[in-house]
Amino acid sequence: MKKTTLVRTDDPEKPKFTLTVTGEVDRVVTIKPKSVYLQGSQGDTLETTVDITPSQKYQFAILGLEQRVNKNIKASLVAPQGSEKSWQIKVKAESENTGQVYDLLTLKTDSKYLPSFSIRVYAKFSAKKESGS
């Protein structure tokens, strides 16, 4: 990783300078997909699964899942079973209306490196197509 930023100071001889920070960044978790995008027709039930895999070096447990109060989106956390290493979130979105719905899932962990993280969920519901007679 390499990041550069402009630093402003109150030093009249050097009022600003560029600071570069470099180093290795370890991945703590792999989330697939990082955000959820669902699309369908009004009245449909849209479903997907998010896989959350802690890295081998930074193992953690997920202590809970919180979501905002969007009744059109439901999420449930599934813990790893047996030798599995990945957690799963089952996401389901439903709406009788057209339009978009959004929610933010926040997961709390026992990791000192990643005490919490969020996953965005978007669902778009279009008008149901009328079948021709």
C-alpha positions as CSV (number, residue, x, y, z in Angstrom):
1,M,0.0,0.0,0.0
2,K,1.2,3.5,-0.8
3,K,-0.8,6.7,0.2
4,T,0.2,10.3,-0.3
5,T,-1.3,13.3,1.4
6,L,-0.6,17.0,1.6
7,V,0.2,18.3,5.1
8,R,-0.2,21.9,6.0
9,T,1.7,23.4,8.9
10,D,2.1,26.7,10.7
11,D,5.8,26.7,9.9
12,P,6.4,29.8,7.7
13,E,9.5,28.2,6.2
14,K,7.6,25.1,5.2
15,P,3.9,25.8,5.1
16,K,3.1,22.5,3.3
17,F,4.7,19.3,2.3
18,T,3.8,15.9,0.9
19,L,3.8,12.9,3.2
20,T,4.0,9.4,1.8
21,V,3.1,6.4,3.8
22,T,3.9,2.9,2.5
23,G,3.6,-0.5,4.0
24,E,1.9,-3.9,3.7
25,V,-1.8,-4.2,4.6
26,D,-3.1,-7.6,5.7
27,R,-6.6,-8.6,4.7
28,V,-8.7,-9.3,7.8
29,V,-11.8,-10.6,6.0
30,T,-13.0,-11.4,2.5
31,I,-16.6,-10.4,1.8
32,K,-18.4,-11.6,-1.4
33,P,-20.2,-9.6,-2.6
34,K,-19.1,-6.5,-0.7
35,S,-22.5,-4.8,-1.4
36,V,-25.7,-6.4,-2.4
37,Y,-27.6,-5.2,-5.5
38,L,-30.9,-7.0,-6.3
39,Q,-33.4,-6.3,-9.1
40,G,-36.8,-7.7,-9.9
41,S,-40.5,-6.9,-10.3
42,Q,-42.9,-5.7,-7.6
43,G,-44.2,-8.7,-5.7
44,D,-41.1,-10.8,-6.3
45,T,-39.0,-12.2,-3.5
46,L,-35.3,-11.4,-4.3
47,E,-32.7,-13.5,-2.5
48,T,-29.0,-13.8,-2.3
49,T,-26.2,-15.0,0.1
50,V,-23.2,-13.0,1.2
51,D,-20.1,-15.0,2.2
52,I,-17.9,-13.7,5.0
53,T,-14.5,-15.4,5.4
54,P,-12.1,-14.3,8.1
55,S,-8.4,-14.6,7.0
56,Q,-6.4,-17.4,8.5
57,K,-4.2,-15.0,10.4
58,Y,-7.0,-12.9,11.9
59,Q,-9.7,-15.4,12.8
60,F,-12.8,-13.9,14.5
61,A,-16.4,-14.7,15.4
62,I,-19.4,-12.6,14.4
63,L,-21.3,-11.7,17.6
64,G,-24.4,-10.2,16.0
65,L,-26.1,-8.6,13.0
66,E,-28.0,-5.3,13.2
67,Q,-30.0,-3.8,10.4
68,R,-31.9,-0.5,10.1
69,V,-35.6,-0.6,10.2
70,N,-36.4,-1.5,6.6
71,K,-39.2,-4.1,6.8
72,N,-38.8,-4.9,3.0
73,I,-35.3,-6.3,3.6
74,K,-34.6,-9.2,5.9
75,A,-31.2,-10.6,6.8
76,S,-30.2,-13.6,8.8
77,L,-26.7,-14.7,9.9
78,V,-25.6,-18.3,9.5
79,A,-22.6,-19.5,11.5
80,P,-20.0,-21.8,10.0
81,Q,-20.8,-25.5,10.5
82,G,-18.1,-28.2,11.1
83,S,-15.0,-27.5,9.2
84,E,-16.4,-24.5,7.3
85,K,-14.7,-21.2,7.8
86,S,-17.2,-18.8,6.2
87,W,-20.1,-17.1,7.8
88,Q,-23.1,-16.4,5.6
89,I,-25.8,-13.8,5.5
90,K,-29.0,-14.8,3.8
91,V,-30.6,-11.7,2.4
92,K,-34.2,-11.5,1.2
93,A,-36.0,-8.4,-0.2
94,E,-39.7,-8.1,-1.0
95,S,-42.0,-5.2,-2.0
96,E,-45.4,-4.9,-3.4
97,N,-44.5,-1.4,-4.7
98,T,-42.2,-0.2,-7.4
99,G,-39.1,1.7,-6.4
100,Q,-35.9,1.2,-4.5
101,V,-35.3,-0.1,-1.0
102,Y,-32.0,0.2,0.9
103,D,-30.6,-1.1,4.2
104,L,-27.3,-1.2,6.0
105,L,-26.3,-4.4,7.7
106,T,-23.8,-3.9,10.5
107,L,-21.9,-6.9,11.9
108,K,-20.2,-6.9,15.3
109,T,-17.2,-9.1,15.8
110,D,-14.8,-10.2,18.6
111,S,-11.8,-8.9,16.5
112,K,-9.7,-6.1,17.8
113,Y,-8.7,-5.4,14.2
114,L,-12.2,-5.3,12.8
115,P,-14.7,-4.8,15.7
116,S,-17.5,-4.1,13.2
117,F,-18.2,-3.7,9.5
118,S,-21.1,-2.9,7.3
119,I,-22.7,-4.3,4.1
120,R,-25.0,-2.2,2.0
121,V,-28.1,-3.8,0.5
122,Y,-30.0,-2.3,-2.4
123,A,-33.1,-3.7,-4.1
124,K,-34.9,-2.2,-7.1
125,F,-38.5,-3.3,-7.9
126,S,-39.9,-2.5,-11.3
127,A,-43.5,-2.6,-12.4
128,K,-44.7,-6.1,-13.1
129,K,-44.9,-6.8,-16.8
130,E,-48.4,-7.5,-18.0
131,S,-48.7,-10.7,-20.1
132,G,-50.3,-10.2,-23.4
133,S,-53.5,-12.0,-24.3
